Amino acid sequence: MERAALFGNGREAPLAAAAGDVGELLVPYMPTIRVPKTGDRVYKSECAFSYDSPDSKGGLYVCMNTFLGFGREHVERHYRKTGQCVYMHLKRHLKEKVTGASGGALPKRRNTKLFLDLESNGDLNSDDYEYEDEAKLVIFPDHYEIPLPNIEELPALVTIACDAVLSSKSPYRKQDPDSWEEELQVSKHANSLVQMDNGVRIPPSGWKCSKCDLRENLWLNLTDGSILCGRWFFDGSGGNGHALEHYKEMGYPLAVKLGTITPDGADVYSFDEEEAVLDPHIAKHLAHFGIDMLQMHVIENGLRDNDLKPRVSEWEVIQESGMKLKPMYGPGYTGMKNLGNSCYINSVLQAIFSIPEFQRAYVGNLPRIFDYSPLDPTQDFNTQMAKLGHGLLSGQYSKPPMKSELIEQVMKEEHKPQHNGISPRMFKAFVSKGHPEFSSSRQQDAQEFFLHLINLIERNPIGSENPSDVFGFLVEERTQCCQTRKVRYTERVDYLMQLPVAMEAAANKDELIAYELKRREAEAARRPLPELVRAKIPFRACLQAFSEPDNVEDFWSSALQAKSAGVKTSRFASFPEYLVVQIKKFTFGLDWIPKKLDVSIDMPDLLDISHLRATGLQPGEEELPDISPPVIIPDDPKAPDIDESSVMQLAEMGFPLEACRKAVYYTGNMGAEVAFNWIIAHMEEPGVLSTRPAHPHYSHLDKCLIASQVSPLLSNVST
């Protein structure tokens, strides 16, 4: 049989199988064809290596064994790597509707040819266009095609498998159960929760764990008002598990995460039920400790109408409404679609892939990364980074209209839809897996995701080049005892500079005072608000606030062998190639209303920070003695027995025996995994690792790398 060149690159046109040969043709491949089971993810909307989909010119090939999807240029790689021959080819066609004599679309019955569970193009004018889906089985390497549905000629197993693939739902719903808030159940403790009348009032800021110095991932116990840290996660976030310890000791079941409290609710966790729960009385329970959610509702709703017009006007300015802008296409001009809460991901990824080091590491090494990817490339970090970088930089998903005369129609938004831009859905599902915040549907902070991404890059090296090194710098911290004037110098690695907003340095204070007066008068008279006036803050003022000495709470002076007043200053021991700066705009008012400071930061084109270079120990300065603070043993009439089996498991990982015993003791014999988390969280504290680990390699590893090295060992420890 003669074939015409159709596939390109030496490929040949597909062969349509003869009607009587279909069953016989599939017999050799029957052992490789599977029916999707519960829990199987069917990727029928996106290629594992690219952003090709059934909408793309070549369609999408779904492996009938692994249910992974591949674009035309990547399906051959999977066939060669696995030997899997049978794929389902999915193609969605976009067609103009047939018009009647008057020019309008003919009335049409429900389109029975639309059976793929895919997102529709939001720009599509449904009066002019319609979708039509096509599916067929393709047998490699000869590209034999079997049109679907073909119930009469296909073996029963193949028919069932094809129906299951076509009717499967998006795999991301299975990966992201946290996004469905209606699945949360009301806690059994909510209605009968007993709250202590102990006079505790929670301030709107300045929180700290009552058992350690952590100020992040803090939980407020709704029974006694204690503030304690959550458990530690392998991405480096979390805490020391003191909230869980408090529950085990006291039995108080419900806690709310500080920082998540809004007029609509808060994140509540039940230690007894071991899951996130709903508390229908959360406003009452928080009010017991001085947090007034009901007042937050009144204030926010009262200002909503007045705030609307300024916000709309501001949005129009940002979008350059009324301007005729020239669309940009090609490499480096590819947009990313917002998944509803993915703007923080999109902004970070667009920024880092504008940097040559990231382009070389992932896009430059793309063939090698793809060739050596695991059998499931959707679960490989480097593969997904290379895929995303190529999607942004190749220009393949940012193409202009086919005809130049359509440009004017594009400007008027009357064009046939173009499938431009990429959706980071697969990337988000992978990088957020197991993270309590990024795996949810809640809005997140770009700075937190940036650090999470840096952590993943560090744990997934690609050759000898580490692109995240361009962000890294050393911070020298100088701590001085105010009483003895002695100092201590320490260094730490950081990847971004956090700067406070220096409101007192606003350059337009008179304008702000006048605006505030007019705003209050307008609110009292229920008139429209005046035009917004923002505080204009010089960036150098924020930088100056960073360089100012900061008081150290609970400072223990090794010179005095007692607590004393201390101050700390920070300087750059080294400078990064790219300095990432975060302006800390979020704060809490005295009424517990979360606020974002609406300011304008005047950023200079050139920034000289050489005056912030570290100097090290200066002549005449005397160092604080290298003495660790005493370990405070809790008042406990009966000290718990130490689980020696957990101690030995930790010691086998290379940690000093004394550190292992401390970890097991202070975690209350909760097992080797919890004790390991305690060591990682406290390993930089003086006296915890009093001797070098037995394994010499550990002395050069950071927390994240240690976690990745020993996590396989912990899989045998966890219960």
C-alpha positions, 0 to 999 in steps of 0.5 A: 500500500502506498503512503503519502508523506503527511507526518513530516520529518520522514514520517508517513501517512497513517494507514486506516485498518481494514474493517475485518482486520481490526480485531486481529490487528489488536491481538498482539497488543492486548496485554498492553491495553489497560482500563483506567482504575480508580486513582489513575490519572488520564492526561488527555488535555495536555502533553507531558513534555509540551503544551500541545493539546487536542486543540493543537494542529497535531492533536494529542496521543494518550498512551493506552497503558500509562494514560500519559498524553503526548504531542505529535513531536514527543509521542515517538520518544515515548514509543521508543522508550517504553515499546508501548504501541497503542495510543488514542489520538484526540483532536478537536476541530474548530469550525465555522457554523453554517449560515442561512440565507439571512447570514445568521447561523442555522438552528442546530441540535445539541452537538453530539460530536463534542465529547472531550472534557476540555476547557473551551476558549473563552474568546470564542464567539459561539454564534460563529464557531463550534467545536467538533471532537475526533478520536481514533486508536493509532498503532505504532510504528506504522501509524495504523488508525482505527476510528472511534467509536467502533463498538462492533469491531473492537474487542470488548476490553478495548472498547471499555478502555476507550470509553473509560479514557474518553469519559475520564475527568481532569486529573487535577481534581484528584490531585487538588482535593483541598481546593473543594472547600465544601468537602470540609466537615464541621468539627465535632468539637465546634459546638461544645468547645470549652474556652478558658477565661484566662484573660488572654488577648491576642494582639494583631501582630508580633506573634511568636511561638510560646515554646520557641522563637519561630514567628511563622506557621503559628496556630492559636489554640482555641481553648487556652489561647496559646500560640504555638508553631506547626509541624516541619515540612521537607520543603523547609517551611513549617515549625517545630511541632509545638502545637501538636505537642500541646494537644498531646499534653493538654487535649485541647483539640481545635486551633486556627492558623494565624494570618488566615483570619478574614471576614469570611472565615479562617483555617481551622485544624482539629488535632483530634480528628486529624484534618482541616475542619469547619467551625461555624462558631469561629467568630465567637471563638475568636472574639473570646481572645479579642479578635472581632471578625464580625466588626471586620465584616461591617467595616469591609462591607461598608467601604466596598461601594466607596472603594469600587470606583477608585479601584476600577479607575486604577485597573483601567490605568494599569490595563491602559484602557482606551489605548491601541496597543500592538500585540507582541508575538514570538519567543519571549512574548508568551503569556501564562493563563491564570488558573484562578489563583496562579498569578503568584506562580505566573509572575515568578516563572515569567521573571526567572525565565527572563534570566539567561542562567535559567534559560541555559539550564533548562531550555538549553538542556531540554533534549537531554532532560527529556531523553533521561526523564523518568517513565512518568515525566509529569512527576519530574521537576526538571522535566516540568521546568524545561517544558515550561521554559520552552513553552515561554521562550520558543514562541510556539504558543505565541503566534500571530494571526495567519493573515496580516489583514486580521491585525485590525480585527484582533485590535477590535476583538472580533477575531477567530480565536488563537490558541496562544498562551500556556496553562501552568496546571500540570506544573502547579499540580506537581510543585504544590503537591504535599504543601499545605498552602500551595496545594489549596485554592487560596491566594498565595504570596509570590515571595513564599512561592519564590523560596519554595521554588528555589528549594525545589531547584536546590533539591533537583540539581541539573548537571554542575550548574545551579541556576538559583546561585544567581540569587544567593548571597551571604548576610552578615549579622552583627549582634551586640550585647548592649551591656558589655558591648561585645559582639558576635558575627554570624553569616547566613545564606539568603535569596531575597531582601525583605524591606519594610515600608518606611511610611514616615519617609513619605515625600507627599505628607501634606497631600496625604493629610489633605486626602485623608481629611477629604476621604473621611468627610466623603464617607460621613456624607456618603459621597463618592471618595476623592481621587486616591492619593498614594504615599510616595516612598523613596526606595532608599528610605526602605533600604535605610530601614533595613540597615538600621539596628534591630532589637533582639528579643530574649537575647542571651548574652554569653558574656553575662551568662544571662539575658540582656538587651541586644541589637542586631544589624545586617550587611551583605557579606556577598552580593548576588548577580540578581537581587530579589527585593520584597516590599513588605506591604501587608500589616494588621491594624489594631482592629485586626483588619488585614491591610495592604499598604497602598503606597508607591515606591520610587525605584531608582534606575541605578541602585548603589548598595556598596555602603551595605557591604559587610566589614567583619570584626573591626579593630577594638571590637571584642567577641562574645564568648562561644558559650551555649545558653543553658538547656531549660528542662521542663518542670516534669515530676516524671521525666519520660523514658527515651525511646532508644530504638528511635535514638539508634535510627537517628544515630545511623543517619550520622547525627551525634548520639547526644543530639539524637537523645535530645531530639527524642526527649524534646519531641516526647517519644513521638517517633524517629521522624518527628525527632528528625524534624526537630534536629533539622529545625534546631541544627543551627542552634548552639549546642544542638550538634555539639560535635560534628556528625559521624557522616562527614558529608553532612557537614556541607549539606543544608536542611533541604539536602539532608532531608532529600538524602535521608527521607528514604530512610524515614520511609522505613521509620514512619508508622 
